[in-house]
Amino acid sequence: MNADLSELQGSAHRVLVIDDEEDIRDTLDVFLSSEGYEVATAESGEAAVQKAQREPFDLAITDLRMPGMGGDETVAALKRLDPYLPIIVVTGYASDESVVRCSKAGAFRIVSKPVQLDALLLLVQAALGRARV
């Protein structure tokens, strides 16, 4: 019996990647798509919230420092839309007080840059396994 590989890889899971840097969005999009996830991207927290208002996501990955709405505000806004949405925050500024605000807003995990893609994939899998239980 051959199990549906796409189901095992997570194709049913929709991931929203939020980063003001196009290269990072593209890298995560290609990587997560290759792992079977359906990926949408947003260049800002505001754009992410607009997308999340129109369509559901199973997970969000956001940068902490972005122009306009920062990662902490993005986490809070996304959690208001879906309190069960697991959100991974990626930052190069782990000592920033906004990291504390992300945690208080309900971020699943805060990860320091540079992010190892294999480690991020394990976090994604852990977050999705914990979501909506």
N, CA, C and O atoms as CSV, one atom per row, in Angstrom:
chain,resi,resn,atom,element,x,y,z
A,1,MET,N,N,0.843,-1.181,0.000
A,1,MET,CA,C,0.000,0.000,0.000
A,1,MET,C,C,0.875,1.227,0.000
A,1,MET,O,O,1.766,1.380,0.836
A,2,ASN,N,N,0.606,2.102,-0.956
A,2,ASN,CA,C,1.404,3.294,-1.112
A,2,ASN,C,C,0.640,4.490,-0.549
A,2,ASN,O,O,-0.339,4.938,-1.146
A,3,ALA,N,N,1.082,5.006,0.592
A,3,ALA,CA,C,0.414,6.155,1.216
A,3,ALA,C,C,0.570,7.376,0.327
A,3,ALA,O,O,1.547,7.504,-0.411
A,4,ASP,N,N,-0.394,8.261,0.407
A,4,ASP,CA,C,-0.337,9.496,-0.370
A,4,ASP,C,C,0.800,10.356,0.161
A,4,ASP,O,O,0.699,10.954,1.232
A,5,LEU,N,N,1.890,10.407,-0.611
A,5,LEU,CA,C,3.096,11.110,-0.183
A,5,LEU,C,C,2.835,12.584,0.047
A,5,LEU,O,O,3.366,13.162,0.996
A,6,SER,N,N,2.020,13.210,-0.807
A,6,SER,CA,C,1.760,14.640,-0.637
A,6,SER,C,C,1.060,14.921,0.686
A,6,SER,O,O,1.291,15.956,1.309
A,7,GLU,N,N,0.195,13.986,1.117
A,7,GLU,CA,C,-0.474,14.164,2.406
A,7,GLU,C,C,0.522,14.048,3.549
A,7,GLU,O,O,0.462,14.811,4.513
A,8,LEU,N,N,1.434,13.096,3.442
A,8,LEU,CA,C,2.443,12.918,4.482
A,8,LEU,C,C,3.379,14.116,4.557
A,8,LEU,O,O,3.854,14.465,5.639
A,9,GLN,N,N,3.648,14.749,3.419
A,9,GLN,CA,C,4.564,15.886,3.401
A,9,GLN,C,C,3.880,17.184,3.813
A,9,GLN,O,O,4.557,18.191,4.020
A,10,GLY,N,N,2.576,17.185,3.936
A,10,GLY,CA,C,1.919,18.367,4.457
A,10,GLY,C,C,1.263,19.252,3.432
A,10,GLY,O,O,1.064,20.436,3.705
A,11,SER,N,N,0.910,18.742,2.255
A,11,SER,CA,C,0.331,19.604,1.239
A,11,SER,C,C,-0.992,20.214,1.684
A,11,SER,O,O,-1.413,21.238,1.146
A,12,ALA,N,N,-1.645,19.601,2.654
A,12,ALA,CA,C,-2.894,20.160,3.150
A,12,ALA,C,C,-2.633,21.387,4.025
A,12,ALA,O,O,-3.565,22.127,4.339
A,13,HIS,N,N,-1.403,21.608,4.413
A,13,HIS,CA,C,-1.086,22.716,5.312
A,13,HIS,C,C,-0.690,23.963,4.530
A,13,HIS,O,O,0.161,23.923,3.642
A,14,ARG,N,N,-1.330,25.067,4.888
A,14,ARG,CA,C,-1.076,26.348,4.236
A,14,ARG,C,C,-0.217,27.205,5.155
A,14,ARG,O,O,-0.561,27.429,6.315
A,15,VAL,N,N,0.907,27.683,4.624
A,15,VAL,CA,C,1.868,28.461,5.402
A,15,VAL,C,C,1.961,29.865,4.821
A,15,VAL,O,O,2.088,30.042,3.609
A,16,LEU,N,N,1.896,30.854,5.696
A,16,LEU,CA,C,2.058,32.250,5.314
A,16,LEU,C,C,3.431,32.716,5.762
A,16,LEU,O,O,3.741,32.698,6.954
A,17,VAL,N,N,4.260,33.135,4.804
A,17,VAL,CA,C,5.618,33.623,5.079
A,17,VAL,C,C,5.596,35.143,4.960
A,17,VAL,O,O,5.199,35.691,3.931
A,18,ILE,N,N,6.031,35.821,6.033
A,18,ILE,CA,C,5.977,37.285,6.089
A,18,ILE,C,C,7.384,37.823,6.306
A,18,ILE,O,O,8.004,37.557,7.336
A,19,ASP,N,N,7.885,38.576,5.341
A,19,ASP,CA,C,9.217,39.173,5.460
A,19,ASP,C,C,9.317,40.315,4.470
A,19,ASP,O,O,8.820,40.217,3.348
A,20,ASP,N,N,9.955,41.391,4.879
A,20,ASP,CA,C,10.111,42.534,3.972
A,20,ASP,C,C,11.221,42.305,2.953
A,20,ASP,O,O,11.341,43.063,1.990
A,21,GLU,N,N,12.034,41.271,3.153
A,21,GLU,CA,C,13.114,40.969,2.209
A,21,GLU,C,C,12.647,39.906,1.216
A,21,GLU,O,O,12.340,38.775,1.595
A,22,GLU,N,N,12.599,40.286,-0.055
A,22,GLU,CA,C,12.099,39.391,-1.096
A,22,GLU,C,C,12.904,38.099,-1.182
A,22,GLU,O,O,12.335,37.027,-1.384
A,23,ASP,N,N,14.231,38.194,-1.030
A,23,ASP,CA,C,15.072,36.992,-1.113
A,23,ASP,C,C,14.692,35.961,-0.053
A,23,ASP,O,O,14.651,34.762,-0.327
A,24,ILE,N,N,14.418,36.435,1.143
A,24,ILE,CA,C,14.037,35.514,2.224
A,24,ILE,C,C,12.672,34.904,1.943
A,24,ILE,O,O,12.480,33.700,2.117
A,25,ARG,N,N,11.720,35.733,1.508
A,25,ARG,CA,C,10.395,35.201,1.159
A,25,ARG,C,C,10.521,34.129,0.090
A,25,ARG,O,O,9.931,33.055,0.200
A,26,ASP,N,N,11.299,34.431,-0.950
A,26,ASP,CA,C,11.454,33.485,-2.055
A,26,ASP,C,C,12.123,32.189,-1.601
A,26,ASP,O,O,11.702,31.099,-1.988
A,27,THR,N,N,13.162,32.309,-0.783
A,27,THR,CA,C,13.874,31.124,-0.294
A,27,THR,C,C,12.940,30.224,0.511
A,27,THR,O,O,12.901,29.013,0.295
A,28,LEU,N,N,12.192,30.814,1.435
A,28,LEU,CA,C,11.274,30.021,2.255
A,28,LEU,C,C,10.134,29.456,1.422
A,28,LEU,O,O,9.688,28.333,1.658
A,29,ASP,N,N,9.661,30.226,0.453
A,29,ASP,CA,C,8.600,29.749,-0.442
A,29,ASP,C,C,9.060,28.506,-1.197
A,29,ASP,O,O,8.366,27.489,-1.204
A,30,VAL,N,N,10.225,28.586,-1.830
A,30,VAL,CA,C,10.742,27.455,-2.604
A,30,VAL,C,C,11.006,26.256,-1.694
A,30,VAL,O,O,10.643,25.129,-2.031
A,31,PHE,N,N,11.632,26.495,-0.551
A,31,PHE,CA,C,11.966,25.400,0.356
A,31,PHE,C,C,10.716,24.704,0.881
A,31,PHE,O,O,10.601,23.481,0.789
A,32,LEU,N,N,9.780,25.473,1.430
A,32,LEU,CA,C,8.582,24.862,2.012
A,32,LEU,C,C,7.698,24.225,0.938
A,32,LEU,O,O,7.082,23.186,1.176
A,33,SER,N,N,7.638,24.836,-0.224
A,33,SER,CA,C,6.875,24.243,-1.336
A,33,SER,C,C,7.471,22.896,-1.730
A,33,SER,O,O,6.744,21.945,-2.019
A,34,SER,N,N,8.802,22.825,-1.738
A,34,SER,CA,C,9.468,21.565,-2.100
A,34,SER,C,C,9.208,20.474,-1.061
A,34,SER,O,O,9.348,19.287,-1.353
A,35,GLU,N,N,8.829,20.879,0.148
A,35,GLU,CA,C,8.506,19.928,1.214
A,35,GLU,C,C,7.021,19.579,1.224
A,35,GLU,O,O,6.562,18.833,2.089
A,36,GLY,N,N,6.266,20.121,0.258
A,36,GLY,CA,C,4.862,19.766,0.132
A,36,GLY,C,C,3.874,20.727,0.748
A,36,GLY,O,O,2.677,20.440,0.767
A,37,TYR,N,N,4.332,21.857,1.252
A,37,TYR,CA,C,3.433,22.839,1.852
A,37,TYR,C,C,2.927,23.803,0.792
A,37,TYR,O,O,3.618,24.079,-0.188
A,38,GLU,N,N,1.721,24.313,0.993
A,38,GLU,CA,C,1.184,25.354,0.132
A,38,GLU,C,C,1.572,26.682,0.782
A,38,GLU,O,O,1.181,26.960,1.915
A,39,VAL,N,N,2.336,27.496,0.066
A,39,VAL,CA,C,2.923,28.697,0.649
A,39,VAL,C,C,2.342,29.961,-0.002
A,39,VAL,O,O,2.210,30.050,-1.223
A,40,ALA,N,N,2.006,30.920,0.843
A,40,ALA,CA,C,1.660,32.274,0.403
A,40,ALA,C,C,2.657,33.202,1.080
A,40,ALA,O,O,3.140,32.908,2.173
A,41,THR,N,N,2.964,34.314,0.437
A,41,THR,CA,C,3.924,35.246,1.022
A,41,THR,C,C,3.302,36.630,1.161
A,41,THR,O,O,2.355,36.984,0.459
A,42,ALA,N,N,3.865,37.399,2.087
A,42,ALA,CA,C,3.460,38.788,2.302
A,42,ALA,C,C,4.706,39.594,2.611
A,42,ALA,O,O,5.588,39.136,3.336
A,43,GLU,N,N,4.775,40.797,2.056
A,43,GLU,CA,C,5.951,41.643,2.221
A,43,GLU,C,C,5.883,42.533,3.460
A,43,GLU,O,O,6.827,43.269,3.748
A,44,SER,N,N,4.770,42.470,4.192
A,44,SER,CA,C,4.623,43.293,5.398
A,44,SER,C,C,3.586,42.664,6.316
A,44,SER,O,O,2.817,41.789,5.920
A,45,GLY,N,N,3.593,43.137,7.548
A,45,GLY,CA,C,2.585,42.678,8.494
A,45,GLY,C,C,1.189,43.056,8.055
A,45,GLY,O,O,0.248,42.276,8.205
A,46,GLU,N,N,1.055,44.253,7.512
A,46,GLU,CA,C,-0.255,44.716,7.047
A,46,GLU,C,C,-0.782,43.809,5.935
A,46,GLU,O,O,-1.949,43.417,5.946
A,47,ALA,N,N,0.092,43.478,4.967
A,47,ALA,CA,C,-0.312,42.598,3.865
A,47,ALA,C,C,-0.661,41.203,4.381
A,47,ALA,O,O,-1.579,40.561,3.871
A,48,ALA,N,N,0.069,40.739,5.386
A,48,ALA,CA,C,-0.201,39.420,5.964
A,48,ALA,C,C,-1.579,39.383,6.613
A,48,ALA,O,O,-2.329,38.423,6.436
A,49,VAL,N,N,-1.905,40.415,7.354
A,49,VAL,CA,C,-3.214,40.468,8.023
A,49,VAL,C,C,-4.329,40.504,6.978
A,49,VAL,O,O,-5.357,39.849,7.146
A,50,GLN,N,N,-4.131,41.264,5.904
A,50,GLN,CA,C,-5.140,41.307,4.840
A,50,GLN,C,C,-5.341,39.926,4.218
A,50,GLN,O,O,-6.475,39.514,3.971
A,51,LYS,N,N,-4.247,39.213,3.967
A,51,LYS,CA,C,-4.358,37.859,3.404
A,51,LYS,C,C,-5.067,36.931,4.384
A,51,LYS,O,O,-5.922,36.139,3.988
A,52,ALA,N,N,-4.713,37.029,5.656
A,52,ALA,CA,C,-5.309,36.153,6.666
A,52,ALA,C,C,-6.789,36.457,6.874
A,52,ALA,O,O,-7.539,35.583,7.310
A,53,GLN,N,N,-7.216,37.661,6.574
A,53,GLN,CA,C,-8.638,37.998,6.657
A,53,GLN,C,C,-9.423,37.352,5.520
A,53,GLN,O,O,-10.609,37.057,5.665
A,54,ARG,N,N,-8.750,37.131,4.383
A,54,ARG,CA,C,-9.409,36.573,3.200
A,54,ARG,C,C,-9.353,35.056,3.135
A,54,ARG,O,O,-10.246,34.428,2.566
A,55,GLU,N,N,-8.308,34.454,3.715
A,55,GLU,CA,C,-8.134,33.004,3.603
A,55,GLU,C,C,-7.442,32.458,4.847
A,55,GLU,O,O,-6.621,33.144,5.456
A,56,PRO,N,N,-7.776,31.218,5.226
A,56,PRO,CA,C,-7.178,30.639,6.430
A,56,PRO,C,C,-5.777,30.082,6.162
A,56,PRO,O,O,-5.470,29.633,5.058
A,57,PHE,N,N,-4.950,30.123,7.183
A,57,PHE,CA,C,-3.615,29.532,7.136
A,57,PHE,C,C,-3.460,28.608,8.337
A,57,PHE,O,O,-4.102,28.786,9.372
A,58,ASP,N,N,-2.590,27.618,8.168
A,58,ASP,CA,C,-2.321,26.670,9.246
A,58,ASP,C,C,-1.117,27.076,10.083
A,58,ASP,O,O,-0.944,26.603,11.206
A,59,LEU,N,N,-0.281,27.962,9.527
A,59,LEU,CA,C,0.953,28.384,10.187
A,59,LEU,C,C,1.416,29.686,9.554
A,59,LEU,O,O,1.202,29.921,8.365
A,60,ALA,N,N,2.053,30.529,10.359
A,60,ALA,CA,C,2.683,31.741,9.828
A,60,ALA,C,C,4.129,31.786,10.314
A,60,ALA,O,O,4.442,31.380,11.433
A,61,ILE,N,N,4.992,32.289,9.447
A,61,ILE,CA,C,6.395,32.534,9.791
A,61,ILE,C,C,6.637,33.998,9.492
A,61,ILE,O,O,6.467,34.435,8.353
A,62,THR,N,N,7.033,34.764,10.498
A,62,THR,CA,C,7.219,36.196,10.293
A,62,THR,C,C,8.578,36.676,10.778
A,62,THR,O,O,9.134,36.173,11.754
A,63,ASP,N,N,9.085,37.659,10.064
A,63,ASP,CA,C,10.282,38.365,10.500
A,63,ASP,C,C,9.877,39.264,11.661
A,63,ASP,O,O,8.712,39.646,11.770
A,64,LEU,N,N,10.814,39.602,12.516
A,64,LEU,CA,C,10.507,40.478,13.645
A,64,LEU,C,C,10.563,41.945,13.243
A,64,LEU,O,O,9.631,42.707,13.500
A,65,ARG,N,N,11.657,42.325,12.615
A,65,ARG,CA,C,11.839,43.740,12.261
A,65,ARG,C,C,11.482,43.974,10.805
A,65,ARG,O,O,12.159,43.506,9.889
A,66,MET,N,N,10.385,44.722,10.618
A,66,MET,CA,C,9.920,45.089,9.293
A,66,MET,C,C,9.424,46.519,9.353
A,66,MET,O,O,8.974,46.971,10.405
A,67,PRO,N,N,9.498,47.241,8.244
A,67,PRO,CA,C,8.918,48.589,8.218
A,67,PRO,C,C,7.412,48.518,8.463
A,67,PRO,O,O,6.764,47.535,8.102
A,68,GLY,N,N,6.870,49.545,9.066
A,68,GLY,CA,C,5.432,49.547,9.348
A,68,GLY,C,C,5.137,48.653,10.530
A,68,GLY,O,O,5.713,48.814,11.606
A,69,MET,N,N,4.248,47.721,10.326
A,69,MET,CA,C,3.846,46.796,11.383
A,69,MET,C,C,4.971,45.794,11.630
A,69,MET,O,O,5.311,45.011,10.743
A,70,GLY,N,N,5.544,45.816,12.816
A,70,GLY,CA,C,6.625,44.895,13.159
A,70,GLY,C,C,6.098,43.500,13.454
A,70,GLY,O,O,4.888,43.272,13.478
A,71,GLY,N,N,7.012,42.580,13.676
A,71,GLY,CA,C,6.636,41.200,13.935
A,71,GLY,C,C,5.756,41.032,15.159
A,71,GLY,O,O,4.833,40.217,15.151
A,72,ASP,N,N,6.030,41.796,16.212
A,72,ASP,CA,C,5.217,41.671,17.421
A,72,ASP,C,C,3.774,42.096,17.164
A,72,ASP,O,O,2.838,41.455,17.645
A,73,GLU,N,N,3.595,43.178,16.405
A,73,GLU,CA,C,2.242,43.632,16.071
A,73,GLU,C,C,1.574,42.649,15.108
A,73,GLU,O,O,0.366,42.421,15.181
A,74,THR,N,N,2.361,42.077,14.215
A,74,THR,CA,C,1.835,41.100,13.269
A,74,THR,C,C,1.343,39.862,14.009
A,74,THR,O,O,0.258,39.357,13.720
A,75,VAL,N,N,2.130,39.371,14.960
A,75,VAL,CA,C,1.712,38.216,15.760
A,75,VAL,C,C,0.395,38.523,16.464
A,75,VAL,O,O,-0.536,37.720,16.415
A,76,ALA,N,N,0.313,39.675,17.115
A,76,ALA,CA,C,-0.900,40.035,17.850
A,76,ALA,C,C,-2.107,40.127,16.925
A,76,ALA,O,O,-3.187,39.642,17.264
A,77,ALA,N,N,-1.933,40.746,15.756
A,77,ALA,CA,C,-3.048,40.901,14.815
A,77,ALA,C,C,-3.495,39.559,14.251
A,77,ALA,O,O,-4.694,39.311,14.127
A,78,LEU,N,N,-2.549,38.691,13.907
A,78,LEU,CA,C,-2.901,37.372,13.383
A,78,LEU,C,C,-3.584,36.524,14.452
A,78,LEU,O,O,-4.503,35.764,14.147
A,79,LYS,N,N,-3.143,36.648,15.691
A,79,LYS,CA,C,-3.749,35.888,16.791
A,79,LYS,C,C,-5.178,36.370,17.067
A,79,LYS,O,O,-6.030,35.584,17.481
A,80,ARG,N,N,-5.437,37.662,16.836
A,80,ARG,CA,C,-6.811,38.156,16.997
A,80,ARG,C,C,-7.724,37.514,15.940
A,80,ARG,O,O,-8.890,37.227,16.212
A,81,LEU,N,N,-7.186,37.294,14.739
A,81,LEU,CA,C,-7.971,36.664,13.678
A,81,LEU,C,C,-8.151,35.170,13.918
A,81,LEU,O,O,-9.220,34.618,13.655
A,82,ASP,N,N,-7.101,34.515,14.420
A,82,ASP,CA,C,-7.123,33.064,14.657
A,82,ASP,C,C,-6.259,32.758,15.873
A,82,ASP,O,O,-5.041,32.625,15.749
A,83,PRO,N,N,-6.872,32.644,17.040
A,83,PRO,CA,C,-6.104,32.413,18.272
A,83,PRO,C,C,-5.304,31.113,18.272
A,83,PRO,O,O,-4.374,30.964,19.065
A,84,TYR,N,N,-5.651,30.171,17.395
A,84,TYR,CA,C,-4.965,28.880,17.361
A,84,TYR,C,C,-3.837,28.822,16.328
A,84,TYR,O,O,-3.137,27.814,16.233
A,85,LEU,N,N,-3.661,29.889,15.561
A,85,LEU,CA,C,-2.638,29.907,14.517
A,85,LEU,C,C,-1.246,29.872,15.141
A,85,LEU,O,O,-0.886,30.786,15.884
A,86,PRO,N,N,-0.450,28.828,14.853
A,86,PRO,CA,C,0.927,28.833,15.352
A,86,PRO,C,C,1.765,29.793,14.503
A,86,PRO,O,O,1.677,29.798,13.275
A,87,ILE,N,N,2.570,30.595,15.177
A,87,ILE,CA,C,3.390,31.593,14.492
A,87,ILE,C,C,4.832,31.449,14.951
A,87,ILE,O,O,5.130,31.465,16.145
A,88,ILE,N,N,5.715,31.308,13.975
A,88,ILE,CA,C,7.151,31.257,14.236
A,88,ILE,C,C,7.721,32.619,13.877
A,88,ILE,O,O,7.492,33.125,12.778
A,89,VAL,N,N,8.463,33.211,14.801
A,89,VAL,CA,C,9.080,34.521,14.582
A,89,VAL,C,C,10.573,34.330,14.366
A,89,VAL,O,O,11.244,33.643,15.136
A,90,VAL,N,N,11.080,34.948,13.309
A,90,VAL,CA,C,12.495,34.856,12.978
A,90,VAL,C,C,13.113,36.235,13.209
A,90,VAL,O,O,12.584,37.247,12.750
A,91,THR,N,N,14.238,36.262,13.926
A,91,THR,CA,C,14.842,37.552,14.246
A,91,THR,C,C,16.361,37.486,14.309
A,91,THR,O,O,16.949,36.465,14.665
A,92,GLY,N,N,16.962,38.584,13.959
A,92,GLY,CA,C,18.393,38.765,14.160
A,92,GLY,C,C,18.649,39.548,15.430
A,92,GLY,O,O,19.792,39.871,15.754
A,93,TYR,N,N,17.568,39.854,16.157
A,93,TYR,CA,C,17.650,40.722,17.339
A,93,TYR,C,C,16.995,40.034,18.530
A,93,TYR,O,O,15.988,40.513,19.053
A,94,ALA,N,N,17.558,38.927,18.953
A,94,ALA,CA,C,16.938,38.102,19.995
A,94,ALA,C,C,16.798,38.807,21.338
A,94,ALA,O,O,15.985,38.394,22.164
A,95,SER,N,N,17.569,39.855,21.571
A,95,SER,CA,C,17.466,40.545,22.855
A,95,SER,C,C,16.467,41.701,22.811
A,95,SER,O,O,16.242,42.363,23.825
A,96,ASP,N,N,15.885,41.942,21.681
A,96,ASP,CA,C,14.930,43.028,21.483
A,96,ASP,C,C,13.713,42.827,22.387
A,96,ASP,O,O,13.243,41.700,22.542
A,97,GLU,N,N,13.200,43.901,22.982
A,97,GLU,CA,C,12.024,43.783,23.851
A,97,GLU,C,C,10.790,43.361,23.059
A,97,GLU,O,O,9.831,42.855,23.643
A,98,SER,N,N,10.796,43.557,21.746
A,98,SER,CA,C,9.655,43.112,20.946
A,98,SER,C,C,9.575,41.587,20.900
A,98,SER,O,O,8.510,41.034,20.626
A,99,VAL,N,N,10.690,40.901,21.166
A,99,VAL,CA,C,10.674,39.440,21.279
A,99,VAL,C,C,9.774,39.035,22.450
A,99,VAL,O,O,8.999,38.083,22.347
A,100,VAL,N,N,9.882,39.756,23.544
A,100,VAL,CA,C,9.041,39.487,24.713
A,100,VAL,C,C,7.577,39.716,24.355
A,100,VAL,O,O,6.706,38.941,24.751
A,101,ARG,N,N,7.311,40.787,23.603
A,101,ARG,CA,C,5.933,41.062,23.190
A,101,ARG,C,C,5.405,39.959,22.266
A,101,ARG,O,O,4.228,39.603,22.339
A,102,CYS,N,N,6.263,39.419,21.401
A,102,CYS,CA,C,5.859,38.302,20.532
A,102,CYS,C,C,5.473,37.091,21.369
A,102,CYS,O,O,4.460,36.443,21.105
A,103,SER,N,N,6.273,36.794,22.364
A,103,SER,CA,C,5.971,35.662,23.248
A,103,SER,C,C,4.650,35.872,23.963
A,103,SER,O,O,3.819,34.965,24.024
A,104,LYS,N,N,4.458,37.058,24.499
A,104,LYS,CA,C,3.216,37.357,25.218
A,104,LYS,C,C,2.007,37.324,24.288
A,104,LYS,O,O,0.904,36.981,24.712
A,105,ALA,N,N,2.215,37.682,23.015
A,105,ALA,CA,C,1.119,37.673,22.041
A,105,ALA,C,C,0.772,36.254,21.590
A,105,ALA,O,O,-0.274,36.029,20.980
A,106,GLY,N,N,1.655,35.300,21.893
A,106,GLY,CA,C,1.337,33.915,21.583
A,106,GLY,C,C,2.169,33.270,20.502
A,106,GLY,O,O,1.745,32.269,19.924
A,107,ALA,N,N,3.346,33.810,20.204
A,107,ALA,CA,C,4.218,33.173,19.214
A,107,ALA,C,C,4.557,31.758,19.656
A,107,ALA,O,O,4.818,31.512,20.834
A,108,PHE,N,N,4.553,30.836,18.710
A,108,PHE,CA,C,4.897,29.437,19.006
A,108,PHE,C,C,6.368,29.330,19.370
A,108,PHE,O,O,6.720,28.696,20.365
A,109,ARG,N,N,7.227,29.946,18.569
A,109,ARG,CA,C,8.672,29.902,18.809
A,109,ARG,C,C,9.314,31.142,18.210
A,109,ARG,O,O,8.813,31.708,17.238
A,110,ILE,N,N,10.424,31.556,18.799
A,110,ILE,CA,C,11.227,32.653,18.278
A,110,ILE,C,C,12.586,32.073,17.931
A,110,ILE,O,O,13.242,31.454,18.769
A,111,VAL,N,N,13.004,32.279,16.681
A,111,VAL,CA,C,14.209,31.670,16.151
A,111,VAL,C,C,15.175,32.759,15.718
A,111,VAL,O,O,14.774,33.744,15.098
A,112,SER,N,N,16.456,32.579,16.046
A,112,SER,CA,C,17.478,33.557,15.662
A,112,SER,C,C,17.977,33.309,14.246
A,112,SER,O,O,18.080,32.170,13.791
A,113,LYS,N,N,18.284,34.410,13.560
A,113,LYS,CA,C,18.919,34.331,12.238
A,113,LYS,C,C,20.401,34.118,12.431
A,113,LYS,O,O,20.934,34.523,13.464
A,114,PRO,N,N,21.089,33.507,11.498
A,114,PRO,CA,C,20.537,32.891,10.291
A,114,PRO,C,C,19.846,31.582,10.633
A,114,PRO,O,O,20.299,30.831,11.497
A,115,VAL,N,N,18.750,31.321,9.948
A,115,VAL,CA,C,17.944,30.133,10.215
A,115,VAL,C,C,18.437,28.981,9.348
A,115,VAL,O,O,18.613,29.123,8.138
A,116,GLN,N,N,18.654,27.845,9.989
A,116,GLN,CA,C,18.970,26.613,9.264
A,116,GLN,C,C,17.645,26.060,8.745
A,116,GLN,O,O,16.712,25.850,9.521
A,117,LEU,N,N,17.560,25.826,7.445
A,117,LEU,CA,C,16.294,25.384,6.862
A,117,LEU,C,C,15.820,24.052,7.437
A,117,LEU,O,O,14.621,23.868,7.646
A,118,ASP,N,N,16.733,23.127,7.693
A,118,ASP,CA,C,16.342,21.840,8.272
A,118,ASP,C,C,15.752,22.015,9.673
A,118,ASP,O,O,14.783,21.348,10.036
A,119,ALA,N,N,16.344,22.914,10.448
A,119,ALA,CA,C,15.832,23.186,11.791
A,119,ALA,C,C,14.471,23.874,11.710
A,119,ALA,O,O,13.574,23.585,12.502
A,120,LEU,N,N,14.322,24.784,10.748
A,120,LEU,CA,C,13.040,25.460,10.567
A,120,LEU,C,C,11.962,24.447,10.179
A,120,LEU,O,O,10.834,24.528,10.664
A,121,LEU,N,N,12.295,23.514,9.323
A,121,LEU,CA,C,11.331,22.495,8.913
A,121,LEU,C,C,10.851,21.681,10.114
A,121,LEU,O,O,9.664,21.370,10.219
A,122,LEU,N,N,11.760,21.339,11.012
A,122,LEU,CA,C,11.364,20.608,12.225
A,122,LEU,C,C,10.416,21.440,13.080
A,122,LEU,O,O,9.459,20.911,13.645
A,123,LEU,N,N,10.679,22.743,13.175
A,123,LEU,CA,C,9.785,23.637,13.927
A,123,LEU,C,C,8.412,23.726,13.281
A,123,LEU,O,O,7.388,23.704,13.964
A,124,VAL,N,N,8.404,23.825,11.955
A,124,VAL,CA,C,7.139,23.881,11.211
A,124,VAL,C,C,6.334,22.617,11.510
A,124,VAL,O,O,5.144,22.691,11.815
A,125,GLN,N,N,6.977,21.478,11.424
A,125,GLN,CA,C,6.300,20.210,11.686
A,125,GLN,C,C,5.793,20.137,13.124
A,125,GLN,O,O,4.680,19.670,13.366
A,126,ALA,N,N,6.595,20.592,14.069
A,126,ALA,CA,C,6.186,20.594,15.476
A,126,ALA,C,C,5.006,21.529,15.695
A,126,ALA,O,O,4.059,21.188,16.404
A,127,ALA,N,N,5.064,22.705,15.088
A,127,ALA,CA,C,3.976,23.688,15.251
A,127,ALA,C,C,2.675,23.159,14.656
A,127,ALA,O,O,1.608,23.321,15.250
A,128,LEU,N,N,2.757,22.539,13.505
A,128,LEU,CA,C,1.557,22.012,12.870
A,128,LEU,C,C,1.010,20.815,13.618
A,128,LEU,O,O,-0.201,20.595,13.632
A,129,GLY,N,N,1.871,20.046,14.231
A,129,GLY,CA,C,1.418,18.903,15.027
A,129,GLY,C,C,0.696,19.337,16.279
A,129,GLY,O,O,-0.150,18.613,16.803
A,130,ARG,N,N,1.029,20.511,16.754
A,130,ARG,CA,C,0.454,21.043,17.988
A,130,ARG,C,C,-0.785,21.884,17.702
A,130,ARG,O,O,-1.594,22.118,18.600
A,131,ALA,N,N,-0.938,22.335,16.472
A,131,ALA,CA,C,-2.020,23.263,16.134
A,131,ALA,C,C,-3.379,22.574,16.176
A,131,ALA,O,O,-3.497,21.398,15.832
A,132,ARG,N,N,-4.381,23.295,16.591
A,132,ARG,CA,C,-5.783,22.902,16.553
A,132,ARG,C,C,-6.052,21.523,17.164
A,132,ARG,O,O,-6.798,20.717,16.608
A,133,VAL,N,N,-5.426,21.271,18.320
A,133,VAL,CA,C,-5.655,19.981,18.984
A,133,VAL,C,C,-6.735,20.110,20.031
A,133,VAL,O,O,-7.069,19.130,20.697
